[in-house]
Amino acid sequence: MQLGPLGFALFFQTRIGPPSLCSAGNGVHRRQAHRQVPPLPLPPHRPVSSPLYPGLTLCLHLALHPPPSPSAAVASTPPDIAVNFTGNSNTLRFALFLVLTYLVTGCLLLVPLSLSLSPSSRVACAAVRAVCCYCLEDGMFKGIYHGKQCHAADIPAVLARAWAAGVDRIIVTGGSLKESREALQIAETDGRLFCTVGVHPTRCGEFEESGDPEGHFQALLALAKEGLDKGKVVAVGECGLDYDRLQFCPADMQKKYFEKQFELAEAVKLPMFLHMRAAGEDFCEIMTRNLHRFPGGVTHSFTDSAEDRDMLLSFEKMFIGVNGCSLKTNENLEVLRGIPVERLMIETDSPYCDIRNTHAGSQYVKSVWPSKKKEKYEPDSTVKGRNEPCLVRQVLEVVAGSKGISDIEGLSRTLYHNTCRLFFPQDLDASANAQLESGTAVQDC
């Protein structure tokens, strides 16, 4: 059973109704409607009547419809589990024995059976819609891990899983001039893909290394304008401050070129896709000086404290984005509970920031995709340790569980419209927007 599309709002790094969102990637305004592209063929999922449990299907069939003769029984039995029967009475007794056995041991079978279901079968009650942001240009989606080619590039399969999971649009994030160019090239391959243009705080050294910082900035500006004209660039970023990784770029250089990118946002009138790590005070100081220069933004992959959260929420135009890295500890979940749903977005930031079994948020995950190690790659499975846009559904489930929200579809709609309000305002549903502004949308418990 296939679910309706899931609508997310984050890029981040993932529908029911017309297309309009993205996945951990990134998102932005468009000057022209995106072209409609037929969805990619979906990879097959294992059916619910899995070969792991052939006896269950058979015994239920026979108990309800005992065959009139041995030959009829064999003819009506699936080829892979056909057996010989000696007569109707023995067949019925055997079938009833299997039924009773299943009822007695059902509690033991329940867990493995649930794990064998396809994601759409397991969460059919939650038809969601999403936008996700992610780094589609990363080497892992080309099959390259730590410089070694482990399998063929599999972006089509990754996208197919995303669309099947309910991802409506995907925002591919740029972290440098080179990556931003590649992100735009990728976004042009599908009407549901969009991108950002900007320089990550740990890469700000590229301005100086170019030998012409202003020329480097002008190249970014030209690329942003080109992508905007094509209806593909929806935000400036990923930019901000990262004091956890000062070994890649000193704080003074990060601050200088973070502030410079507000000039870029002002020139193209786009929102900002922001990064903040252990730099709350300096980040908010720079934001305060530049609030008039951009229409809004999202601080993605938020992992900081409740105090930093509250500083960000003090900016009316600011959303906070969460992914697997935001849901690792009980403290993280407590910080999440303090973010109003109308100021929240979700993302994957794939191929990074997946939700792992050791994370506090994993207790709320219900959707599980089959996975294989990269060395045993299969196109129909995800890769262990590599995050994907389809998994934004897991982030949605953790947000709902940690906040005590039972209406996951309503939560999905709210988060989807948050994303549209920032990156795709031309697609925002008027009635949904009115609900958000009036405070009648889904509420935290």
Buried (B, 14 or more C-beta within 10 A) or exposed (E): EBBBBBBBBBBBBBBBEEBBBBBBBBBBBBEEEBEEEEBBEBBEBBEBBBEEBBEBBBBBBBBEEBBEEBEBBBEEBEEEEEEEBEEBEEBBEBBBEBBEBBEEEEEEBEEEBEEBBBBBBBBBEBBBBBBBBBBBBBBBBBBBBEEEEBBEBBBBBBBBBBBBBBBBBBBBBBBBBEBBBBBBBBBBEBBBBBBBBBBBBBBBBBBBEBEEBEEBBEBBBEBBBBBBEBBBBBBBBBBBBBBEEBEBBEBEBBBBBBBBBBBBBBBBEBBBBBBBBBBBEBBBEBBEEBBEBBBBBBBBBBBBEBEBBEBBBEBEBBBBBBBBBBBBEEEBBEBBBEBEBBBBBBBBBBBBBBBEEEBBBBEBBBBBBBEBEBEEBBBBBBBEBBBBBBBBBBBBBBBBBBBEBEBBBBBBBBBBBBBBBBBBBEBBBEEBBEBBEEEEBBBBE
